[in-house]
Amino acid sequence: MAGTLEVVRIPAFSNNYIWLVHDAASGETMVVDPGDAAPVLAEAERRGWRIGAIWNTHWHPDHTGGNQAIKDAHGAKVVAPAAEAAKIPTADTLVAEGDVLMLGDHAARVIETPAHTAGHVSFHFADDGIVFTGDTMFAMGCGRLFEGTPAQMHDALQRLGQLPPETIVYCAHEYTLSNARYAHVVEPDNAAIAERLAQVERLRERGEPTVPTTIGEELATNPFLRATSVEQLAERRAAKDAFSG
């Protein structure tokens, strides 16, 4: 039986998280959405890990900007969404819905989750209870609709919300404080949101991260996942775009 994956959080830019993932049994390592190569290469060197693969959830430069430098340094192969191939020139392998990727003996299924970008994907390690959601699902939030529609985001979030509640969600940004404040405005009588807002405020005051989260936490406190219709999600996304809290 495969051992436990080690997932290392690497902060980048002002609020990005890059995820370095290592399988001790095989010695294999991959990185999810390396917008900046420097901190990734430094962490890999510190740990003595060789990065064999880069998995991109979507094409935005703050998720792909480090691809080439990591390829040059480690010979890593880039996995990218097939629908965004033209925008990720460093890609070696293109994936779509239902494709399976391996890290050692650990299998990850590709889930197409477009809306933030037209071809955004997420990576779900079912046996490990882990999902990498990029900029689709955030802790208490979701990505802006740059290239997709409210219907696509609603569908993507509902699909992710059907994963087991204990599934650990690794998203790509530290947006939780603003998301929590907005959630409390949307659902002022939701005790779980109020409690989580207080917790997030305490963590951020100490400079501590608020992710990963879990599907169960999001089902209870994420106003976008909790939207009961496409129309309600659209209203909430538009309101969040204008929210200054």
VMD Tcl script that draws the C-alpha trace (Angstrom):
set ca {
  {0.00 0.00 0.00}
  {1.24 3.47 -0.87}
  {2.44 5.64 1.98}
  {1.20 9.11 2.83}
  {1.98 11.97 0.50}
  {3.87 14.90 2.00}
  {2.49 18.26 0.90}
  {4.64 21.35 1.52}
  {3.21 24.86 1.37}
  {5.43 27.41 -0.40}
  {4.27 31.04 -0.19}
  {4.89 33.16 -3.28}
  {4.19 36.73 -4.39}
  {1.74 38.51 -2.08}
  {-0.82 35.74 -1.53}
  {-0.09 32.67 -3.71}
  {0.54 29.18 -2.42}
  {2.59 26.71 -4.43}
  {2.30 23.07 -3.36}
  {5.33 20.77 -3.41}
  {4.21 17.14 -3.17}
  {6.51 14.25 -2.31}
  {6.05 10.48 -2.20}
  {8.67 9.04 0.13}
  {8.09 5.46 -1.03}
  {9.11 6.16 -4.62}
  {11.14 9.30 -4.02}
  {9.06 11.11 -6.63}
  {8.20 14.81 -6.26}
  {5.91 17.12 -8.21}
  {4.83 20.73 -7.81}
  {1.41 22.27 -8.36}
  {1.16 25.73 -9.96}
  {4.68 27.10 -9.57}
  {4.23 30.76 -10.44}
  {7.72 31.50 -9.12}
  {10.54 28.99 -9.52}
  {12.98 30.42 -6.98}
  {11.26 29.43 -3.71}
  {10.34 26.03 -5.17}
  {13.90 25.23 -6.21}
  {15.20 26.43 -2.86}
  {12.77 24.22 -0.91}
  {13.46 21.19 -3.09}
  {17.21 21.65 -2.63}
  {16.80 22.05 1.12}
  {14.92 18.77 1.29}
  {17.07 16.92 -1.23}
  {14.13 16.30 -3.57}
  {14.27 16.19 -7.37}
  {11.15 17.56 -9.04}
  {10.00 15.23 -11.78}
  {6.71 16.87 -12.71}
  {4.87 20.17 -12.71}
  {1.07 20.11 -12.63}
  {-0.70 23.27 -13.79}
  {-4.37 23.84 -12.97}
  {-4.62 26.73 -15.45}
  {-2.58 29.09 -17.59}
  {-2.33 32.28 -15.52}
  {1.30 33.42 -15.11}
  {1.15 33.36 -11.31}
  {0.61 29.61 -11.68}
  {2.89 28.81 -14.62}
  {5.63 31.43 -14.51}
  {8.16 29.08 -12.90}
  {7.61 26.18 -15.29}
  {10.59 26.72 -17.57}
  {13.13 27.37 -14.84}
  {12.09 24.22 -12.96}
  {12.21 22.22 -16.21}
  {15.70 23.55 -16.86}
  {16.92 22.81 -13.33}
  {15.31 19.42 -12.72}
  {14.18 18.10 -16.10}
  {10.58 18.17 -14.87}
  {7.74 17.42 -17.28}
  {4.79 19.81 -17.33}
  {1.21 18.54 -17.14}
  {-1.37 21.09 -18.27}
  {-5.05 21.31 -19.24}
  {-5.57 20.31 -22.86}
  {-8.04 23.15 -23.33}
  {-5.30 25.67 -22.47}
  {-2.44 24.14 -24.42}
  {-1.94 27.24 -26.54}
  {-1.43 29.36 -23.43}
  {1.03 27.00 -21.68}
  {3.90 26.56 -24.17}
  {6.00 24.65 -21.62}
  {3.45 21.79 -21.51}
  {4.65 18.24 -22.20}
  {1.48 16.30 -21.33}
  {-2.06 17.55 -21.87}
  {-4.90 16.25 -19.71}
  {-8.68 16.40 -19.66}
  {-11.64 15.10 -17.66}
  {-11.09 11.62 -16.24}
  {-7.40 11.31 -17.07}
  {-5.29 9.75 -14.33}
  {-1.87 10.99 -13.24}
  {0.52 9.08 -11.02}
  {2.96 10.15 -8.33}
  {4.60 6.92 -7.30}
  {1.70 4.59 -6.53}
  {-0.65 7.50 -5.84}
  {-3.31 8.12 -8.49}
  {-4.87 11.53 -9.17}
  {-7.92 11.98 -11.37}
  {-8.32 15.10 -13.46}
  {-11.58 16.97 -12.87}
  {-12.44 19.70 -15.35}
  {-13.46 22.78 -13.34}
  {-13.69 25.66 -15.83}
  {-15.03 29.15 -15.04}
  {-12.06 31.09 -13.65}
  {-10.36 30.20 -16.93}
  {-11.83 28.31 -19.87}
  {-9.87 25.10 -19.31}
  {-9.15 25.06 -15.56}
  {-8.70 21.60 -14.01}
  {-8.39 20.21 -10.48}
  {-6.41 17.15 -9.36}
  {-8.04 14.67 -6.98}
  {-6.08 11.99 -5.11}
  {-9.09 9.96 -4.00}
  {-7.20 7.36 -1.96}
  {-5.22 10.08 -0.20}
  {-8.22 12.35 0.42}
  {-6.57 15.33 -1.27}
  {-7.68 17.73 -4.00}
  {-5.75 20.60 -5.59}
  {-8.32 23.17 -6.74}
  {-6.16 26.01 -8.08}
  {-8.34 29.08 -8.41}
  {-11.73 27.33 -8.62}
  {-12.49 26.69 -4.96}
  {-10.86 28.80 -2.27}
  {-11.34 28.59 1.47}
  {-14.78 30.22 1.83}
  {-14.64 31.48 -1.75}
  {-14.26 30.84 -5.47}
  {-12.31 32.35 -8.33}
  {-13.40 35.33 -10.38}
  {-15.16 34.50 -13.63}
  {-12.52 35.74 -16.06}
  {-13.25 33.35 -18.94}
  {-16.24 31.30 -17.85}
  {-19.83 31.61 -16.70}
  {-21.72 31.41 -13.43}
  {-23.22 28.13 -14.65}
  {-19.75 26.66 -15.15}
  {-18.61 27.78 -11.71}
  {-21.76 26.46 -10.07}
  {-21.25 23.10 -11.75}
  {-17.56 22.99 -10.86}
  {-18.17 23.79 -7.20}
  {-21.00 21.30 -6.93}
  {-18.77 18.58 -8.36}
  {-16.04 19.38 -5.88}
  {-18.63 19.56 -3.11}
  {-19.58 15.95 -3.81}
  {-16.13 14.72 -2.77}
  {-15.97 13.14 0.70}
  {-16.26 15.84 3.39}
  {-12.92 14.90 4.92}
  {-11.12 15.62 1.62}
  {-8.33 18.16 2.18}
  {-8.55 21.11 -0.22}
  {-5.31 22.74 -1.31}
  {-6.16 26.01 -3.08}
  {-3.73 28.49 -4.54}
  {-4.34 31.77 -2.68}
  {-4.60 33.21 0.82}
  {-7.91 35.01 0.34}
  {-9.74 33.58 3.32}
  {-10.07 36.69 5.49}
  {-11.83 38.72 2.80}
  {-13.87 35.66 1.83}
  {-14.92 35.09 5.43}
  {-15.95 38.70 5.93}
  {-18.04 38.55 2.78}
  {-19.58 35.20 3.79}
  {-20.64 36.70 7.11}
  {-22.45 39.50 5.24}
  {-24.21 37.02 2.97}
  {-25.22 34.63 5.77}
  {-25.20 36.69 8.99}
  {-27.13 34.02 10.91}
  {-24.79 31.16 9.97}
  {-23.03 30.29 13.23}
  {-20.40 28.20 11.45}
  {-19.39 31.19 9.33}
  {-19.23 33.49 12.34}
  {-17.06 31.02 14.21}
  {-14.77 30.49 11.24}
  {-14.43 34.24 10.65}
  {-13.20 34.67 14.21}
  {-10.75 31.81 13.75}
  {-9.44 33.21 10.46}
  {-8.98 36.65 12.01}
  {-6.90 35.13 14.81}
  {-4.73 33.17 12.37}
  {-4.09 36.13 10.08}
  {-3.27 38.42 13.02}
  {-0.49 35.96 13.82}
  {0.57 35.77 10.17}
  {-0.45 32.13 9.95}
  {-2.01 30.47 6.86}
  {-5.69 29.52 6.71}
  {-5.36 26.78 4.10}
  {-5.66 23.93 3.43}
  {-9.32 23.55 4.19}
  {-11.70 20.60 3.80}
  {-14.75 19.93 1.69}
  {-16.76 19.59 4.89}
  {-15.70 23.04 6.10}
  {-16.59 24.52 2.73}
  {-20.02 22.90 2.66}
  {-20.74 24.63 5.96}
  {-19.19 28.04 5.31}
  {-18.52 28.74 1.61}
  {-21.32 30.96 0.24}
  {-20.51 30.05 -3.36}
  {-20.58 26.31 -2.77}
  {-23.74 26.86 -0.72}
  {-25.47 28.83 -3.51}
  {-28.72 27.03 -4.32}
  {-28.86 28.08 -7.98}
  {-26.76 29.46 -10.80}
  {-28.54 32.78 -10.39}
  {-27.68 33.00 -6.71}
  {-24.05 32.15 -7.41}
  {-23.93 34.85 -10.09}
  {-25.36 37.41 -7.67}
  {-22.90 36.44 -4.96}
  {-19.91 36.48 -7.31}
  {-20.83 39.94 -8.62}
  {-21.30 41.22 -5.07}
  {-17.96 39.77 -3.95}
  {-16.22 41.41 -6.90}
  {-17.39 44.77 -5.54}
  {-16.86 43.88 -1.86}
  {-14.21 45.91 -0.05}
  {-14.22 44.15 3.31}
}
mol new
graphics top color blue
foreach p $ca { graphics top sphere $p radius 0.5 }
foreach p [lrange $ca 0 end-1] q [lrange $ca 1 end] { graphics top cylinder $p $q radius 0.2 }
display resetview
